Each structure stands twice: as structure tokens, then as C-alpha cells.
Amino acid sequence: MHAKCLMKILNLENITVCYNSLLSGYALKSRVKDVVVLFCEMRGLGVEINGVTMLGLVQPCGIPGNLGLGMCVHGFCVKFGLDMDSSVGNCLLTMYVKSGENDCGRKLFNEMPRKGLITWNAMINGYAQNGLANNVLELYKEMESKGVCPDPLTLVGVLSSCAHLGALSAGNLEGILRVRMLMRERKLKKDPGCSYVEFKGRIHLFFAGDRNHPQINEIYKKLNELENLVKDLDGCKKNDHERREEYLNSMGVHSEKLAVAFALLNTRKETEIIIIKNLRICGDCHLFIKMVSKIVDRQFVVRDATRFHHFKNGFCSCKEYW
């Protein structure tokens, strides 16, 4: 508030700088609504919009759940002729890959006239976070052919993708089991699992076994239909059924399943469904969403605590490694 009062007594010559400073401050605090309101105020007053303005506007759009807003911001960047600015382009690219929109990110990457190391790293690590190991290696080869020297951040993305193409070692499995035993011995608990979906500008949050959503009856009815369809799916392997029964007998309804059912009830068939989860997706839910993607012919993107999972036609981009 003090910053806005100060702006009113400054001359017009500095007004864009002042607005940009305030916009950047809001963005750093992830105050998305204030960023949008201030940008609208700038436009209403005819204040000059420049690359620094758009950087402040794009930054909070990288927060999961703000993709719709980010795409609108991209449209404004194009309108003002700032989408090809290197810094703005890199920020938009990062926003897309953080939201699991690799195709949009790659399209922007291909269109950028100047690609610095930051641009290459954003795309490579975006692919790596989304479990697209082959894309990482192909892009890294292209990067080398262009004479761009990698840095440690590049190599992190490449090496994690090489590991992704391999298998989980026995040592890692033993480590995971040891950590879980220590948690039980010390009576430590994980954060409660939750998942959310953005729909019509609102965040719809679900917890495991949730019963608080206004559409909860329809959601559970839809989920029950999906569970029955999954069990009846032709070609489902016997061991997959056994795994599912084991999980279903020992767990409540996980939050991502509720988010899936909600999204299917409320979105158009051609819409890609994006779900954000705070914990690592479990094997049961992973298998469930794979099968549902085939049954309903929809694409799902799930961002869990470790990576993006792209589900399509019964397959996941992680190739069962996460």
C-alpha cells in the first residue's frame, strides 16, 4: 500500500519503472490476484508495457494450477510483441513445462529466434521432470550439434533421464524400506495426501477419503463406475488385478482418484486433465489412471512429488519408473 501511495506522487517519467517494481514484488510473494489487478490498472491508465512488466506477470503463472492464466498472459505477450524477447520467452517456456504442457513448451522453444543456455536447460529439464527421457537425449544431441556447451544443470537433466531409462537398483529399494521402518519406529507421519484440479478459474482440492466437495455424491458415483470398468477391462493382467485388490483392501479412496472423477464429470472430452498431487502417486492410483485413460480415451497429466506422469491410451510416460 505504501508503494502505491508513493507511485502517485512520482512523475510520469518513472511510472512504468514504479509499476514494474510493484508488480515484481507481488510476483515474488506469489500474490497472483494483486499481480493481475495491477496489470489491468496499468493498461487502464495507458502505462507503457515492456518486457520487465511481462516477466513479473508470467512468473506467478508457473505455480501449478495457474496454467489458464499463463496462457492468457502468453497472448498478451504476443499482442505487445514481447513473446520473442529472450527473457520473457524463457519464462513462458518454464511455465509450460512446469505445468506439464510439453508440446506448448516445445512449440515455443522451436519458435524462439535466439536460444541461450537457459533456453536449452529449461526444455531439457522440463522433459526430464515429465519423464520423457528419450526426448531429453535427443534434445541434448541437438544442443551439442549447435555447439552449445552444457553446464551442471544440463547434465542433471540428462543423467536423471539416463537413470530413468534404466532400472531401480536393489540398493535404492532397501533404502526406501529402511526409511519407512524408521518412520514407523519414531511414529512419524507423512503429510496428508491431497490433489487439486483447476476448473473455470477455481482450484478444487481433495483429500484422501474426502466428503466435503459440493459434488461429492456425483464424484463417488462416477468413481464407482470407473472402478467397475477398470475391473472389467479386457486384457487386464491377472497380477494387476491382484495388486489392485491388495491396495483396495488396505487403503481408503486416494485424493487423485477423486480428482479424476471430478474432472471427468465437469470437463469436455477434448480437454486434457491436469492434476497436482503433494505426495508421490501410489501404485494403485497409477494403475487406475492408466486404465481410465484407455477406457474414457482421455489424456491425464499428474504432477506428483517426484515428476510429471502423462497418461494416454493405457500407458504412462514414466514407463513404471518413478
C-alpha positions as CSV (number, residue, x, y, z in Angstrom):
1,M,0.0,0.0,0.0
2,H,2.8,2.4,0.9
3,A,4.5,1.6,-2.5
4,K,1.2,2.5,-4.4
5,C,0.9,5.8,-2.5
6,L,4.5,6.7,-3.3
7,M,3.8,6.0,-7.0
8,K,1.1,8.6,-7.1
9,I,3.5,11.4,-6.2
10,L,6.2,10.4,-8.7
11,N,6.3,12.0,-12.1
12,L,5.0,10.1,-15.2
13,E,8.5,9.6,-16.5
14,N,9.2,7.0,-13.8
15,I,5.7,5.5,-13.7
16,T,6.5,2.3,-15.7
17,V,9.5,1.6,-13.6
18,C,7.4,2.1,-10.4
19,Y,4.6,-0.2,-11.6
20,N,7.1,-2.8,-12.7
21,S,8.8,-2.8,-9.3
22,L,5.5,-3.2,-7.5
23,L,4.4,-5.9,-10.0
24,S,7.7,-7.8,-9.4
25,G,7.2,-7.5,-5.6
26,Y,3.8,-9.1,-5.8
27,A,5.1,-11.8,-8.1
28,L,7.9,-12.7,-5.7
29,K,5.3,-13.1,-3.0
30,S,3.1,-15.2,-5.3
31,R,0.2,-12.7,-4.9
32,V,-1.3,-13.7,-8.2
33,K,-4.6,-11.7,-7.8
34,D,-2.6,-8.5,-7.0
35,V,-0.4,-9.0,-10.0
36,V,-3.4,-9.3,-12.3
37,V,-5.2,-6.3,-10.8
38,L,-2.1,-4.1,-11.0
39,F,-1.5,-5.1,-14.7
40,C,-5.1,-4.3,-15.5
41,E,-4.6,-0.9,-13.8
42,M,-1.5,-0.3,-15.9
43,R,-3.5,-1.0,-19.1
44,G,-6.4,1.2,-18.0
45,L,-4.1,4.2,-17.3
46,G,-2.2,3.7,-20.5
47,V,1.1,3.0,-18.7
48,E,3.8,1.6,-21.1
49,I,4.0,-2.2,-21.0
50,N,7.6,-3.6,-21.5
51,G,9.5,-6.9,-21.1
52,V,10.0,-6.3,-17.4
53,T,6.3,-6.0,-16.9
54,M,5.6,-9.3,-18.7
55,L,8.3,-11.1,-16.7
56,G,6.5,-10.0,-13.5
57,L,3.2,-11.2,-14.9
58,V,4.5,-14.5,-16.2
59,Q,6.4,-15.5,-13.0
60,P,3.4,-16.5,-10.8
61,C,1.8,-18.3,-13.7
62,G,4.4,-21.1,-13.2
63,I,2.7,-22.1,-9.9
64,P,0.7,-25.3,-10.6
65,G,-2.9,-24.5,-11.2
66,N,-2.3,-21.2,-12.9
67,L,-1.9,-22.5,-16.5
68,G,-5.1,-20.9,-17.7
69,L,-3.9,-17.5,-16.6
70,G,-0.5,-18.2,-18.0
71,M,-1.9,-18.9,-21.5
72,C,-3.8,-15.6,-21.3
73,V,-0.6,-13.8,-20.3
74,H,1.2,-15.5,-23.3
75,G,-1.5,-14.0,-25.5
76,F,-0.7,-10.5,-24.1
77,C,3.0,-11.1,-24.7
78,V,2.2,-11.8,-28.4
79,K,-0.1,-8.8,-28.6
80,F,2.7,-6.5,-27.3
81,G,5.3,-8.1,-29.4
82,L,7.3,-9.4,-26.4
83,D,6.9,-13.1,-26.8
84,M,10.2,-13.4,-28.7
85,D,12.1,-11.4,-26.0
86,S,14.6,-14.0,-24.7
87,S,13.9,-13.4,-21.0
88,V,10.1,-13.4,-21.5
89,G,10.3,-16.5,-23.8
90,N,12.4,-18.4,-21.3
91,C,9.9,-17.6,-18.5
92,L,7.0,-18.7,-20.6
93,L,8.8,-21.9,-21.6
94,T,9.5,-22.7,-17.9
95,M,5.8,-22.0,-17.1
96,Y,4.6,-24.5,-19.8
97,V,7.0,-27.4,-18.8
98,K,6.2,-26.9,-15.1
99,S,2.6,-27.3,-15.9
100,G,3.2,-30.5,-17.9
101,E,2.4,-28.8,-21.3
102,N,5.5,-30.1,-23.1
103,D,4.0,-29.7,-26.6
104,C,3.3,-26.0,-26.0
105,G,6.7,-25.6,-24.5
106,R,8.4,-27.3,-27.4
107,K,6.4,-25.2,-29.9
108,L,7.6,-22.0,-28.2
109,F,11.2,-23.4,-28.0
110,N,11.2,-24.0,-31.7
111,E,9.9,-20.5,-32.5
112,M,12.4,-18.7,-30.3
113,P,14.9,-17.0,-32.7
114,R,17.7,-16.9,-30.0
115,K,18.3,-19.9,-27.8
116,G,20.7,-19.4,-25.0
117,L,21.9,-22.0,-22.4
118,I,18.9,-21.1,-20.2
119,T,16.5,-21.9,-23.0
120,W,18.1,-25.3,-23.7
121,N,18.2,-26.1,-20.0
122,A,14.5,-25.2,-19.5
123,M,13.4,-27.5,-22.3
124,I,15.8,-30.4,-21.3
125,N,14.9,-30.3,-17.6
126,G,11.2,-29.8,-18.5
127,Y,11.4,-33.1,-20.5
128,A,13.3,-34.7,-17.6
129,Q,10.7,-33.7,-15.0
130,N,8.0,-35.0,-17.2
131,G,9.7,-38.4,-17.5
132,L,10.4,-38.0,-21.3
133,A,13.9,-39.5,-21.2
134,N,14.2,-40.1,-25.0
135,N,13.2,-36.5,-25.7
136,V,15.9,-35.3,-23.3
137,L,18.6,-37.3,-25.0
138,E,17.5,-36.3,-28.5
139,L,17.5,-32.6,-27.5
140,Y,20.9,-32.9,-25.8
141,K,22.3,-34.3,-29.0
142,E,20.8,-31.4,-30.9
143,M,22.2,-29.0,-28.4
144,E,25.7,-30.4,-28.9
145,S,25.4,-30.2,-32.6
146,K,24.6,-26.5,-32.3
147,G,27.8,-26.0,-30.4
148,V,26.1,-25.0,-27.1
149,C,28.2,-26.0,-24.1
150,P,26.3,-27.8,-21.3
151,D,26.5,-26.7,-17.7
152,P,25.9,-28.8,-14.5
153,L,22.1,-28.1,-14.7
154,T,22.0,-29.6,-18.2
155,L,23.9,-32.7,-17.0
156,V,21.4,-33.2,-14.1
157,G,18.6,-33.4,-16.5
158,V,20.5,-35.8,-18.9
159,L,21.8,-38.0,-16.1
160,S,18.4,-38.3,-14.4
161,S,16.9,-39.3,-17.8
162,C,19.6,-42.0,-18.2
163,A,18.7,-43.3,-14.8
164,H,15.0,-43.2,-15.8
165,L,15.8,-45.4,-18.8
166,G,17.5,-47.9,-16.5
167,A,16.0,-49.9,-13.6
168,L,15.7,-49.1,-9.9
169,S,18.5,-50.7,-8.1
170,A,18.1,-53.2,-5.2
171,G,20.1,-50.7,-3.0
172,N,17.5,-48.0,-3.6
173,L,14.7,-50.3,-2.7
174,E,16.4,-51.3,0.5
175,G,16.9,-47.6,1.3
176,I,13.3,-46.8,0.8
177,L,12.2,-49.7,3.1
178,R,14.8,-48.6,5.8
179,V,13.4,-45.1,5.8
180,R,9.8,-46.4,6.1
181,M,10.8,-48.6,9.1
182,L,12.5,-45.6,10.8
183,M,9.3,-43.6,10.3
184,R,7.2,-46.3,11.9
185,E,9.7,-46.7,14.8
186,R,9.7,-43.0,15.5
187,K,6.0,-42.6,14.9
188,L,6.5,-40.1,12.2
189,K,3.6,-39.4,9.8
190,K,3.6,-38.2,6.2
191,D,1.7,-35.1,5.2
192,P,-1.9,-35.9,4.4
193,G,-2.3,-36.7,0.7
194,C,-4.2,-34.1,-1.3
195,S,-4.8,-33.4,-5.0
196,Y,-6.3,-30.5,-6.9
197,V,-7.7,-29.6,-10.3
198,E,-8.2,-26.2,-11.8
199,F,-11.7,-25.7,-13.3
200,K,-13.1,-22.4,-14.6
201,G,-10.5,-20.4,-12.7
202,R,-11.1,-22.2,-9.3
203,I,-9.0,-24.7,-7.5
204,H,-10.9,-27.8,-6.4
205,L,-9.0,-29.5,-3.6
206,F,-9.4,-33.1,-2.5
207,F,-8.0,-35.1,0.5
208,A,-8.0,-38.9,0.9
209,G,-11.5,-40.1,1.7
210,D,-12.8,-36.5,1.2
211,R,-16.5,-35.9,1.7
212,N,-16.7,-32.1,1.7
213,H,-17.0,-31.2,-2.0
214,P,-20.4,-29.9,-3.2
215,Q,-20.5,-32.6,-5.9
216,I,-19.2,-35.4,-3.6
217,N,-22.2,-37.7,-4.3
218,E,-21.8,-37.5,-8.0
219,I,-18.0,-37.8,-7.7
220,Y,-18.2,-41.1,-5.7
221,K,-20.9,-42.4,-8.1
222,K,-18.6,-41.7,-11.1
223,L,-15.6,-43.2,-9.2
224,N,-17.6,-46.4,-8.6
225,E,-18.5,-46.6,-12.3
226,L,-14.8,-46.2,-13.2
227,E,-13.7,-48.8,-10.7
228,N,-16.1,-51.3,-12.2
229,L,-15.0,-50.5,-15.7
230,V,-11.4,-51.0,-14.7
231,K,-12.1,-54.4,-13.2
232,D,-14.0,-55.5,-16.3
233,L,-11.3,-54.2,-18.7
234,D,-10.4,-56.9,-21.2
235,G,-6.8,-57.9,-21.4
236,C,-6.1,-56.8,-17.8
237,K,-3.4,-59.0,-16.4
238,K,-4.1,-61.2,-13.5
239,N,-1.3,-59.8,-11.4
240,D,-2.6,-56.3,-12.0
241,H,-6.0,-57.4,-10.6
242,E,-4.2,-59.0,-7.6
243,R,-2.3,-55.8,-6.9
244,R,-5.4,-53.7,-7.2
245,E,-7.3,-55.9,-4.7
246,E,-4.4,-55.7,-2.3
247,Y,-4.4,-52.0,-2.4
248,L,-8.2,-51.6,-2.3
249,N,-8.4,-53.8,0.8
250,S,-5.9,-51.7,2.8
251,M,-6.5,-48.1,1.7
252,G,-9.2,-45.5,1.6
253,V,-10.0,-43.6,-1.6
254,H,-7.0,-41.6,-2.5
255,S,-7.3,-37.9,-3.4
256,E,-6.1,-38.3,-7.1
257,K,-9.0,-40.7,-7.8
258,L,-11.5,-38.2,-6.5
259,A,-9.8,-35.5,-8.7
260,V,-10.0,-37.8,-11.7
261,A,-13.7,-38.4,-11.2
262,F,-14.5,-34.7,-10.6
263,A,-12.6,-33.7,-13.8
264,L,-14.4,-36.3,-15.9
265,L,-17.7,-35.1,-14.6
266,N,-17.0,-31.4,-15.4
267,T,-14.7,-31.1,-18.4
268,R,-15.2,-31.5,-22.2
269,K,-14.0,-34.7,-23.8
270,E,-11.2,-33.0,-25.8
271,T,-9.8,-31.3,-22.7
272,E,-6.5,-32.6,-21.2
273,I,-6.9,-33.2,-17.4
274,I,-4.1,-31.8,-15.2
275,I,-4.0,-33.0,-11.5
276,I,-1.4,-31.7,-9.0
277,K,-0.6,-34.0,-6.0
278,N,1.5,-33.2,-3.0
279,L,2.8,-36.7,-2.5
280,R,4.2,-39.5,-4.7
281,I,1.4,-41.3,-6.5
282,C,0.9,-44.8,-5.3
283,G,1.0,-47.9,-7.5
284,D,-2.8,-48.5,-7.3
285,C,-3.7,-45.0,-8.4
286,H,-1.1,-45.1,-11.1
287,L,-2.5,-48.3,-12.5
288,F,-6.1,-46.9,-12.1
289,I,-5.4,-43.7,-14.1
290,K,-3.6,-45.7,-16.8
291,M,-6.6,-47.9,-17.3
292,V,-9.1,-45.0,-17.1
293,S,-7.1,-43.1,-19.8
294,K,-7.7,-46.0,-22.1
295,I,-11.4,-46.6,-21.1
296,V,-12.5,-43.0,-21.5
297,D,-10.0,-42.0,-24.2
298,R,-8.7,-39.0,-22.3
299,Q,-5.3,-37.7,-21.5
300,F,-4.3,-37.1,-17.9
301,V,-1.2,-35.2,-16.6
302,V,-0.5,-35.9,-12.9
303,R,2.3,-33.9,-11.2
304,D,3.2,-35.7,-8.0
305,A,6.1,-35.0,-5.6
306,T,8.7,-36.6,-7.9
307,R,7.7,-36.0,-11.5
308,F,5.1,-35.5,-14.2
309,H,3.1,-38.5,-15.3
310,H,1.5,-38.3,-18.8
311,F,-1.2,-40.9,-19.1
312,K,-2.6,-41.7,-22.6
313,N,-4.3,-44.8,-24.0
314,G,-3.4,-47.0,-21.1
315,F,0.3,-46.0,-20.9
316,C,2.3,-43.6,-18.7
317,S,5.4,-41.6,-19.8
318,C,7.2,-42.7,-16.7
319,K,7.4,-46.3,-18.0
320,E,6.7,-47.6,-14.5
321,Y,9.7,-45.8,-13.0
322,W,9.0,-43.1,-10.5
